[in-house]
């Protein structure tokens, strides 16, 4: 009889971290409804195509609990398209991101899957 060794299984990876760079803008105007997100580990326009259509969560902490007892708030969005050639994507959120969120973190969910 041989001993079976159990491999330590890690939970599946559900999201990738990203950083909020700011709003889509021109020289003199900015479009608050579209945010620019830099996804960690993505460095080319070809790699961003995998993330088009994926969901994004911006998580904040509120001062009071909601009806479910949670103090965390989530603003959901979706990746629209690539922005430039360095792995930045354009995203639209259900509620526009506040200016305080610039420089903050988001979670880019790995679903829905296009594969």
N, C-alpha and C positions, 0 to 999 in steps of 0.2 A: 504494500500500500504506500502510495506517495502522498505527501502532504500538499494540499493545494494552498498556494499563496494567494491571498487576496490583494489585488492591486487597489491602491487607494484611489477611488474614483472621485473626480471633481465634478461639481455640478455644471451643467451646460452653461456656456457663456451666452447671456441674453442681450447684452448691449455692449457698445463701445463708447468710450468717453470722447467728448468733443468740447471745444471752447467757442464762446460767442465772440466774434470779432467786431460786430457792429451791424448797422443797417446797410442795405443796398443804397448806393448813393451816386449822384453825379457830381459835377464840379460845384454846383450851387444849391442842389436840392438833395434831400434824402427821402427814401421810401420806407416808412416805418413798418409797413406791413410785410416786408421781406427782410429776413435776417441772414447774415453770413456766418456760417459755422465751419470751423476747421476741425476735421475728424482726425483723431490720433492714429498715426500709422498710415495715413493716406497721403501720397505725395504727387499724384499725377491725375490728369483728367480721366484717363482710362479707368483708374481704380475707383473714381467717384461713381461710375455708372452702376456699380453694384448697390450703392446706397440710395439711388433714385427711387422714390416711393416708400422708403422706410419711415417709420414713426420716430418722433423725437420727443423727449420729455424734459422740460425745464422744471426743476423741483425747488420750491421755496418753503420756508417755515413760517407759519402764521403765529400770531400772539395767542389766539384762542382756538380751542378744539372745535372741529366741525361736528355735524350730527353723528358721525361714525366714531368720534373720539380721537381723530388724528389731527395733529397740528401741521401736517405737511400738505402743501398745495401743489398740484401738477398742472402745468400748461402744456397741452399736447400740440404737436405740429407735424409737418410732413416735409421730406426733402423734395424739392421741385426739380432742380437741375444743378449742373456744375456751374462754378463761377471762376473763370480763369483756368490756368493750367497747373496750379499747385495744390490741388486737393481740397479746395474750399467749395462748399455747396451753398445754394440758396434754399432757404426754408421759409415756409409760411406757417404761422401758429394760429390757433383758434382765437386767442386774444393776443394782440401785439405785445412783444416783449417790452418790459419797462426799461428805461435808460440805465437803471442800476444793475441790470443783468449783463451789461457789456463787460467782457473779461471773465464772466462766470462759466460754470460747467453745465453741460447738458449730457443726456444719455441718448445715444442713437441706437434704437432697438434693431435687432437683426431680423425682425419680422415686419410686414409680411414678406415671405420669400418669393423671389422670382425664379428660383432654380427649378 
